[in-house]
Amino acid sequence: MTAPLAEERLTRILDLLARQGTVRTVALTEHLGISGATARRDLDVLAQRGLIRKVHGGAALASQDQRYSDRQQAEQGGKARLAQRVPALLQPGQTVYLDAGTTALQVAQALRRTPALTRTLRVVTHAIDVAYELNGECALYVVGGEIYGSTYSVTGPDALATVERYSYDIFLVGCTSIDPGRGLTNSNLVEAQQKAAIMRRAQRSLLIADHSKWGHAGFATFAALADVSAWITDCAPAEAKLAFGAVGAQVIEADSPARLERAVG
């Protein structure tokens, strides 16, 4: 059997991890027909790209180490600041799809603090904690399906079929990471597919993500930078502003002086 080429090997390792969650180095040597040294080098490359974490005797998907409680603590101040910018970008009467995740929860809390606007909105979400936060604050629709525990969100075939039945004025979309080449990525393939489906049904998609998401690539790409109208963040590196600007997307920074962002409303 001829050993696969380097990039093909990396793809096959990620596919194996997506199915199993973890993999041992010795199993890779047998599965791919390569030496232990080659397997270890491939794992080093994937770890440097932020796609996996190395464990004793093998590797696991990077997302396996990201508990929801841990993500709540990460960049908490930045998430809260960027969330405060979101209500000003919405218009009364809009149908808004609010994604799952810790940043989306901060956005839901910001919407609670702007009741005059929020009472006029129709909000759709597959996030359990977001739905709890907005219950009684707006016309609220919760997508049904399988609960994906690490994000308190609802995914799977039923959820995917539901989100594709509706249309949305605005999709407030989160992500695991943002890479200038690979675009917006997520650590979970099923959620990535769901995000892509919602984006296809939305008039505009606004990315809600703090600065730490820039410069990394997660497991599954669900959109290009050009697929969002704006990136709402706490602060953005200069290279990120150039990359988004090159595809016609705004970068709205919470840490910059407040201003009216009419183009995405």
ChimeraX attribute file (.defattr): number of C-alpha atoms within 10 A of each C-alpha:
attribute: neighborCount
match mode: 1-to-1
recipient: residues
	/A:1	5
	/A:2	7
	/A:3	13
	/A:4	13
	/A:5	8
	/A:6	11
	/A:7	10
	/A:8	11
	/A:9	17
	/A:10	17
	/A:11	12
	/A:12	16
	/A:13	20
	/A:14	22
	/A:15	13
	/A:16	16
	/A:17	16
	/A:18	17
	/A:19	9
	/A:20	11
	/A:21	16
	/A:22	19
	/A:23	21
	/A:24	15
	/A:25	21
	/A:26	15
	/A:27	14
	/A:28	22
	/A:29	17
	/A:30	11
	/A:31	13
	/A:32	16
	/A:33	15
	/A:34	16
	/A:35	15
	/A:36	15
	/A:37	11
	/A:38	15
	/A:39	22
	/A:40	19
	/A:41	12
	/A:42	17
	/A:43	24
	/A:44	16
	/A:45	13
	/A:46	21
	/A:47	17
	/A:48	12
	/A:49	14
	/A:50	18
	/A:51	20
	/A:52	26
	/A:53	20
	/A:54	18
	/A:55	12
	/A:56	7
	/A:57	11
	/A:58	17
	/A:59	22
	/A:60	22
	/A:61	26
	/A:62	18
	/A:63	19
	/A:64	14
	/A:65	11
	/A:66	13
	/A:67	12
	/A:68	15
	/A:69	11
	/A:70	10
	/A:71	15
	/A:72	15
	/A:73	11
	/A:74	14
	/A:75	14
	/A:76	14
	/A:77	12
	/A:78	19
	/A:79	26
	/A:80	22
	/A:81	21
	/A:82	25
	/A:83	26
	/A:84	19
	/A:85	23
	/A:86	21
	/A:87	19
	/A:88	15
	/A:89	15
	/A:90	19
	/A:91	17
	/A:92	13
	/A:93	13
	/A:94	17
	/A:95	22
	/A:96	23
	/A:97	24
	/A:98	23
	/A:99	27
	/A:100	25
	/A:101	24
	/A:102	26
	/A:103	26
	/A:104	24
	/A:105	25
	/A:106	21
	/A:107	27
	/A:108	26
	/A:109	17
	/A:110	20
	/A:111	24
	/A:112	20
	/A:113	14
	/A:114	14
	/A:115	13
	/A:116	12
	/A:117	19
	/A:118	24
	/A:119	18
	/A:120	16
	/A:121	21
	/A:122	19
	/A:123	25
	/A:124	22
	/A:125	24
	/A:126	25
	/A:127	26
	/A:128	18
	/A:129	19
	/A:130	26
	/A:131	23
	/A:132	11
	/A:133	17
	/A:134	19
	/A:135	13
	/A:136	11
	/A:137	22
	/A:138	17
	/A:139	15
	/A:140	16
	/A:141	14
	/A:142	17
	/A:143	20
	/A:144	20
	/A:145	17
	/A:146	13
	/A:147	16
	/A:148	15
	/A:149	11
	/A:150	14
	/A:151	19
	/A:152	17
	/A:153	23
	/A:154	23
	/A:155	21
	/A:156	16
	/A:157	12
	/A:158	13
	/A:159	19
	/A:160	23
	/A:161	15
	/A:162	14
	/A:163	23
	/A:164	14
	/A:165	9
	/A:166	12
	/A:167	17
	/A:168	21
	/A:169	18
	/A:170	26
	/A:171	28
	/A:172	26
	/A:173	24
	/A:174	24
	/A:175	25
	/A:176	22
	/A:177	25
	/A:178	25
	/A:179	19
	/A:180	17
	/A:181	12
	/A:182	18
	/A:183	21
	/A:184	29
	/A:185	24
	/A:186	23
	/A:187	23
	/A:188	18
	/A:189	16
	/A:190	15
	/A:191	23
	/A:192	20
	/A:193	19
	/A:194	22
	/A:195	22
	/A:196	16
	/A:197	16
	/A:198	25
	/A:199	26
	/A:200	15
	/A:201	18
	/A:202	18
	/A:203	13
	/A:204	20
	/A:205	24
	/A:206	24
	/A:207	23
	/A:208	26
	/A:209	27
	/A:210	29
	/A:211	20
	/A:212	18
	/A:213	19
	/A:214	19
	/A:215	18
	/A:216	20
	/A:217	23
	/A:218	26
	/A:219	22
	/A:220	21
	/A:221	23
	/A:222	21
	/A:223	20
	/A:224	16
	/A:225	23
	/A:226	16
	/A:227	20
	/A:228	23
	/A:229	22
	/A:230	23
	/A:231	26
	/A:232	26
	/A:233	26
	/A:234	26
	/A:235	21
	/A:236	20
	/A:237	11
	/A:238	8
	/A:239	12
	/A:240	19
	/A:241	16
	/A:242	15
	/A:243	17
	/A:244	19
	/A:245	15
	/A:246	12
	/A:247	14
	/A:248	15
	/A:249	20
	/A:250	20
	/A:251	22
	/A:252	23
	/A:253	20
	/A:254	23
	/A:255	14
	/A:256	9
	/A:257	6
	/A:258	10
	/A:259	11
	/A:260	10
	/A:261	13
	/A:262	9
	/A:263	9
	/A:264	17
	/A:265	17
